[in-house]
């Protein structure tokens, strides 16, 4: 009797007839416990049975009439904009000061990988930041063997972002003239080697090529044991921990005397080191002030030109007067000094030089040279080089111009694997040539084209 009363007391049961829609089923019985689909048929599973749909319409209802049907389950609430999990922001794993990086490098007994970059005005630095700098793949490749240090300057003039001159000293040790650049240092700031991003190591994209370049530099920049703790460096001697030792034997008076002597030695060492650092700092400030003055800059430029002339090197002004044919030969000779095989392409308007590696038959770099007489290079010319790269399936292009590039051309090049080369790059590569070889290199620019 009680059982009958409980059945009649339960909520009235709703029945969905064949032909009803899926939404009608869900409105009547709630959200199903599960579903399966085969062809045009879908089966919705409930605690009391199943509902079979054909083409979205009810075909059959198989429910048990015994027992109490559970109340309908509500529809799932669609995720709101606040509940959707957003991708995590990239983690910045770079130290921002040489001192912090040096301390961490000493603690872990590893080397420092320093990135020299500019915060604005350099599309190449922006591309490196987007594709490489904060990417987990780059971190995973080198986190075991390096501490990461970012040395950032404000704008193409490479002005330090703060008043510290330490960043400029690290840059000068590595001989950095282009941005971005990567260099390997010891914990004490000793320059060990550089990753040449101008070369094109194997890789499917810019990030993989950068990783290959760092791996090549890492293998060459081996840290000698003597460089791990540069005790003789007056700039870091004050931070070297000196642990006092107290003899196990002796009276309390001896312990106090030993501690006092140690404290005196420590104070003397700090005072001497501070004096040395102060003298060096004053000297650097005076020297930089002299360099920043018009007279100092003039003398520095004259000194540089005199040094180049003494070594037999032409000036940028002189190279700017060369015809295009001679400029092409010079770039080909410099490329071959970097390990490429250079083939000049005379009479071909869309490229001047094709570079190859060892015995490979397919070019890895195409180069266009624009003489100074052509003026500043517009974006159109850079786009034409990109079209040639795409048509010939070549990953990288170089565009050489002594007159510079328009901002649109620089932006397009930074986004499409095209390296822009100016007179500073040419002079830097010429200065790398041993003086005894300079006459031979310049003579080659007057000879028949290379390769062919």
C-alpha positions in Angstrom: 0.0 0.0 0.0 2.8 2.4 0.9 4.6 1.5 -2.3 1.6 2.4 -4.4 1.2 5.7 -2.6 4.9 6.6 -3.2 4.4 5.9 -7.0 1.3 8.1 -7.1 3.0 10.8 -5.0 6.0 11.0 -7.5 6.1 13.8 -10.0 4.0 13.1 -13.2 6.1 11.5 -16.0 6.4 13.3 -19.3 6.5 11.3 -22.5 8.1 12.6 -25.8 6.4 11.3 -28.9 8.2 10.1 -32.1 9.1 13.0 -34.4 10.0 15.4 -31.6 13.3 17.3 -31.8 16.4 16.7 -29.8 15.8 19.9 -27.9 12.4 18.7 -26.9 13.9 15.5 -25.5 16.4 17.5 -23.4 13.7 19.9 -22.2 11.6 16.9 -21.1 14.3 14.6 -19.6 17.2 16.9 -19.0 20.8 16.7 -20.3 21.7 13.0 -21.1 24.2 11.0 -19.1 25.9 10.1 -22.4 25.5 9.9 -26.1 26.7 7.9 -29.1 26.3 8.4 -32.8 26.4 6.1 -35.9 25.6 7.5 -39.3 22.4 9.6 -39.1 21.3 8.0 -35.8 22.1 9.2 -32.3 21.4 7.5 -29.0 20.9 9.6 -25.8 21.4 7.6 -22.6 19.4 8.3 -19.4 19.1 6.5 -16.0 15.7 5.3 -17.0 16.6 4.2 -20.5 17.5 5.5 -24.0 16.1 7.8 -26.7 17.0 7.0 -30.3 17.1 9.9 -32.8 17.2 9.7 -36.6 18.2 12.8 -38.5 17.7 14.8 -35.2 14.2 13.5 -34.6 12.9 11.0 -32.1 12.5 7.6 -33.6 12.1 5.5 -30.5 11.9 5.9 -26.7 13.0 2.9 -24.5 12.3 3.9 -20.9 11.7 1.6 -17.8 8.4 2.3 -16.2 9.4 0.8 -12.9 11.1 2.8 -10.2 11.3 6.6 -9.8 12.8 8.6 -12.7 15.5 11.0 -11.6 14.9 14.8 -12.0 16.1 16.3 -15.3 19.8 17.3 -15.4 20.3 21.0 -16.3 22.1 21.9 -19.5 25.8 22.7 -19.1 26.5 26.4 -18.7 28.6 27.7 -21.6 31.9 29.2 -20.5 32.0 32.9 -20.0 34.7 35.2 -21.1 36.0 35.3 -17.5 36.1 31.5 -17.1 38.0 30.8 -20.3 41.6 30.0 -19.5 43.8 32.4 -21.4 47.3 31.3 -22.6 49.9 32.1 -20.0 52.2 35.0 -20.8 55.7 34.1 -21.8 58.1 33.8 -18.9 61.0 36.3 -19.0 64.0 34.2 -18.0 66.7 36.8 -18.8 68.6 38.6 -16.1 68.7 42.4 -16.8 72.1 43.3 -15.1 75.6 41.8 -15.5 76.0 41.7 -11.7 73.0 39.5 -11.1 73.9 37.2 -14.0 77.5 36.9 -12.8 76.3 35.9 -9.3 73.9 33.3 -10.6 76.6 32.0 -13.1 79.1 31.6 -10.2 76.6 29.8 -8.1 75.7 27.3 -10.8 79.2 27.1 -12.3 78.0 27.7 -15.8 78.7 30.4 -18.5 76.6 33.4 -19.4 74.8 33.8 -22.7 74.4 37.6 -23.3 71.9 39.1 -25.7 72.7 42.6 -26.9 69.6 44.2 -28.3 67.8 47.6 -28.6 64.4 48.5 -27.3 63.2 50.4 -30.3 64.1 51.3 -33.9 65.5 47.9 -34.8 63.1 45.5 -36.6 65.7 42.8 -36.3 65.7 43.1 -32.5 61.9 43.0 -32.5 61.8 39.9 -34.6 64.3 38.2 -32.4 62.2 39.1 -29.3 59.0 37.7 -31.0 60.5 34.5 -32.4 63.4 33.6 -30.1 64.0 35.6 -27.0 61.1 34.4 -24.8 60.3 31.1 -26.6 60.4 27.9 -24.4 62.2 26.0 -27.1 65.2 28.4 -26.9 65.2 28.2 -23.0 65.0 24.4 -23.0 68.0 24.2 -25.5 70.4 26.2 -23.2 69.1 26.5 -19.7 71.4 23.7 -18.4 74.6 25.3 -19.7 74.0 29.0 -19.5 72.6 31.9 -17.4 70.7 34.3 -19.7 71.6 38.0 -19.6 69.8 40.6 -21.7 71.8 43.9 -22.2 69.3 46.3 -23.8 70.0 49.7 -25.2 67.6 52.5 -26.1 67.4 52.9 -29.9 69.8 52.4 -32.8 72.3 54.7 -31.2 72.8 52.0 -28.5 72.4 54.3 -25.5 72.2 52.4 -22.2 68.8 52.4 -20.6 70.2 53.3 -17.2 73.2 55.3 -15.9 75.4 52.2 -15.4 78.4 51.9 -17.8 78.8 48.2 -17.1 76.6 47.2 -20.0 78.7 49.2 -22.4 81.8 47.6 -21.1 80.4 44.1 -21.8 79.4 45.2 -25.3 82.9 46.5 -26.0 84.5 43.3 -24.8 82.4 41.3 -27.3 83.0 43.8 -30.1 79.2 44.2 -30.7 78.3 46.6 -33.5 75.0 45.1 -34.8 71.8 44.3 -33.0 70.7 41.7 -32.0 73.9 39.9 -31.1 74.6 36.9 -28.9 77.9 36.4 -27.0 79.2 33.9 -24.4 81.0 35.1 -21.3 82.5 33.6 -18.2 81.0 34.2 -14.7 83.6 37.0 -14.3 82.6 38.7 -17.5 85.4 37.4 -19.7 84.4 37.2 -23.4 84.6 33.7 -24.7 83.0 33.8 -28.1 80.0 35.0 -30.2 77.1 33.5 -32.1 77.2 34.9 -35.6 73.6 35.5 -36.5 74.7 36.8 -39.9 75.6 33.3 -41.0 72.9 30.8 -41.9 73.2 27.6 -39.9 70.8 24.8 -40.8 67.2 25.1 -39.6 63.6 25.4 -40.8 62.9 28.8 -39.3 64.6 31.8 -37.7 64.4 30.3 -34.2 66.0 27.0 -35.2 68.8 28.9 -37.0 69.5 31.0 -33.9 69.6 27.9 -31.8 72.1 26.3 -34.2 74.3 29.5 -34.1 74.4 29.5 -30.3 75.2 25.7 -30.3 78.1 26.4 -32.6 79.4 29.2 -30.5 78.9 27.2 -27.3 81.1 24.4 -28.6 83.9 26.8 -29.5 83.7 29.0 -26.3 85.0 26.5 -23.8 85.5 28.0 -20.3 89.0 27.4 -18.9 89.0 26.5 -15.2 91.2 29.5 -14.4 88.4 31.8 -15.7 85.7 30.5 -13.4 86.7 32.8 -10.5 88.7 35.8 -11.6 90.2 36.8 -8.2 92.5 39.4 -9.8 89.7 41.5 -11.2 89.4 44.7 -9.1 85.8 45.1 -10.1 84.7 41.9 -8.5 87.2 41.3 -5.7 84.9 43.0 -3.2 82.2 40.4 -3.8 84.4 37.3 -3.4 83.5 35.6 -0.2 86.4 35.1 2.3 85.7 32.6 5.0 87.6 33.1 8.3 88.9 29.9 9.9 89.3 29.6 13.7 91.6 27.0 15.2 90.0 24.2 17.1 92.4 24.8 19.9 93.1 27.9 21.8 91.6 30.2 24.4 88.7 32.6 23.9 91.3 35.5 23.7 93.0 33.9 20.7 89.6 33.5 19.0 88.9 37.2 19.6 92.4 38.2 18.3 92.0 36.1 15.2 88.6 37.6 14.5 89.9 41.1 14.9 92.8 40.5 12.6 90.5 39.0 10.0 88.2 42.0 10.3 91.1 44.4 9.9 92.4 42.5 6.8 88.9 42.6 5.3 88.5 46.3 5.9 91.9 47.0 4.4 91.0 44.8 1.3 87.7 46.6 0.8 89.3 50.0 1.2 92.0 49.3 -1.4 89.6 47.7 -3.8 87.2 50.7 -3.4 90.1 53.1 -4.1 91.1 51.2 -7.3 87.4 51.1 -8.5 87.1 54.8 -7.8 90.2 55.7 -9.8 89.1 53.4 -12.7 85.6 54.9 -12.6 86.9 58.5 -12.7 89.2 57.6 -15.6 86.4 56.0 -17.5 84.1 59.0 -16.9 86.8 61.4 -18.1 87.6 59.3 -21.2 83.9 58.9 -22.1 83.4 62.7 -21.7 86.3 63.3 -24.0 84.9 60.8 -26.5 81.4 62.5 -26.4 82.9 65.9 -27.0 83.0 67.1 -30.7 86.8 67.2 -30.5 87.0 63.7 -29.0 84.6 62.3 -31.6 86.6 64.0 -34.3 89.9 62.6 -33.1 88.3 59.2 -32.7 87.0 59.2 -36.3 90.3 60.5 -37.6 92.2 57.9 -35.6 89.9 55.2 -37.1 90.4 56.4 -40.6 94.2 56.7 -40.2 94.2 53.1 -38.9 92.2 51.9 -41.9 94.4 53.8 -44.3 97.6 52.5 -42.6 96.3 48.9 -43.1 95.5 49.6 -46.8 91.7 49.5 -46.3 89.5 51.8 -48.4 87.1 54.1 -46.6 83.3 53.9 -46.8 83.4 57.1 -48.8 85.8 55.5 -51.3 83.8 52.3 -51.6 80.7 54.5 -52.3 82.3 55.7 -55.5 82.9 52.2 -56.8 80.8 50.9 -59.7 78.3 48.2 -58.9 80.5 45.5 -60.5 83.3 46.1 -58.1 81.0 46.3 -55.1 79.5 42.9 -56.1 83.0 41.4 -56.3 83.9 42.8 -52.8 80.8 41.3 -51.2 81.5 38.0 -52.9 85.1 38.0 -51.6 83.8 38.8 -48.0 81.2 36.0 -48.2 83.8 33.5 -49.2 85.9 34.6 -46.2 82.9 33.5 -44.1 83.0 30.0 -45.5 80.5 30.3 -48.4 81.1 29.5 -52.1 80.1 32.7 -53.9 78.8 32.7 -57.5 78.4 36.1 -59.2 75.3 36.3 -61.4 76.2 38.8 -64.2 73.4 40.1 -66.3 70.7 38.9 -64.0 68.6 41.8 -62.6 66.9 40.1 -59.7 70.1 38.8 -57.9 73.8 39.6 -58.1 75.3 36.8 -56.0 74.3 33.3 -55.0 75.9 31.7 -52.0 76.4 27.9 -51.5 77.6 25.7 -48.7 80.4 23.2 -49.4 79.2 20.8 -52.0 75.5 21.7 -51.9 74.0 22.4 -55.3 71.1 24.6 -54.1 71.8 28.2 -53.1 71.3 29.0 -49.4 71.5 32.8 -49.8 70.7 35.3 -52.6 72.3 38.7 -52.5 71.4 42.0 -54.2 73.9 44.9 -54.3 72.7 48.5 -54.7 75.4 51.1 -55.5 75.4 54.4 -53.8 74.4 56.1 -57.0 71.0 54.3 -56.7 70.2 56.2 -53.5 68.3 55.0 -50.4 66.7 51.6 -51.1 62.8 51.6 -51.0 60.6 48.8 -49.9 59.8 47.8 -53.5 63.3 46.6 -54.1 63.3 44.5 -51.0 60.0 43.0 -52.0 61.4 42.1 -55.4 64.3 40.2 -53.6 61.7 38.4 -51.5 59.8 37.4 -54.6 63.1 35.9 -56.1 63.7 34.0 -52.8 60.2 32.5 -52.9 60.4 31.6 -56.6 63.8 29.8 -56.1 63.1 28.3 -52.8 65.9 30.0 -50.9 65.5 30.7 -47.2 67.6 33.8 -46.7 68.5 37.0 -48.6 71.1 39.8 -48.2 70.5 43.3 -49.5 73.6 45.5 -49.7 73.4 49.3 -49.8 75.8 52.0 -48.8 73.1 54.6 -49.0 70.8 53.0 -46.4 67.2 51.8 -46.4 63.8 53.4 -46.0 61.9 52.5 -42.9 59.3 50.5 -44.8 62.1 48.5 -46.4 63.6 47.7 -43.0 60.2 46.6 -41.6 59.5 44.3 -44.5 63.0 42.8 -44.4 62.8 42.0 -40.7 59.7 40.0 -41.2 60.8 38.0 -44.3 64.3 36.6 -43.5 66.2 39.4 -45.4 69.3 40.8 -43.8 70.1 44.5 -44.7 73.9 45.2 -45.0 75.3 48.7 -44.8 78.8 50.2 -45.0 79.5 49.6 -41.3 79.1 45.8 -41.8 81.5 45.9 -44.8 84.1 47.9 -42.9 83.8 45.5 -39.9 84.4 42.5 -42.2 87.3 44.3 -43.9 89.0 45.0 -40.6 88.8 41.3 -39.7 91.0 40.5 -42.6 94.7 40.2 -41.7 96.7 43.2 -43.0 99.0 41.0 -45.0 95.9 39.7 -47.0 94.3 43.1 -47.6 96.1 43.8 -50.9 95.1 40.3 -52.3 91.5 40.8 -51.3 91.3 44.2 -52.9 93.0 42.9 -56.0 90.3 40.2 -56.3 87.7 43.0 -56.6 89.3 44.1 -59.8 89.6 40.6 -61.3 87.0 38.4 -63.2 83.9 37.5 -61.2 84.2 34.7 -58.7 82.6 31.3 -59.2 80.7 31.1 -62.4 
